[in-house]
Amino acid sequence: MTLPAIGVKEEARNPADATDAFLGYAFQGMFALLVLMDALDDETVSVESHDDVVKSGLGETLFQLKHSRTGTRPLSIRDDRFWKTIAIWSNHYRKNPGRY
């Protein structure tokens, strides 16, 4: 038996709803455009390559983005999102030690 989430109307919880995922991807695209506008001529910007947004040139800058339409959830040292980001960056650094 599944209990409904407190404060969420039953009709609002559609398992096929991709609104949050879409907004996250749209946010990545908008952020990537901002990074691209600030990039140098010989730098490139990619989305969902090594991280959410990556600026590459002589080195690489990885951007890990979080987006929420339901409010902010502060990032803390105990948050799984923090440690997943550290793992992504560590693995990328290990595979590309000369890029930094």
C-alpha positions, 0 to 999 in steps of 0.5 A, a space after each residue: 500500500 502506498 501512502 499519499 505524500 502529505 500536502 500533495 493532492 492525489 491528482 497532482 502525482 502523475 508518475 508519467 509527469 516529466 515536467 520537473 525533468 524537462 524544466 531541469 534540462 531547459 535550465 541547463 540549456 539556458 545556463 549553457 547559453 550564459 556560459 557560452 556568451 562569456 566564453 572565449 573564442 577558442 572555448 566550447 560549451 557542452 550540455 550533459 557531456 562530462 557534467 550538466 554543463 562543461 566549458 572546455 578550452 585549455 582546461 575544463 570547467 564543470 558545472 553541476 546544476 540543481 533546479 526545483 520548481 517547488 522551492 529550494 532545498 539547501 545543499 549540505 555535507 550530508 546530502 547525497 547530491 553533494 557526494 554524487 557531484 564530488 564522485 562525478 568530478 573525481 572520476 572525471 579528474 582521474 580520467 583526465 589529470 592533465 586537463 586541470 
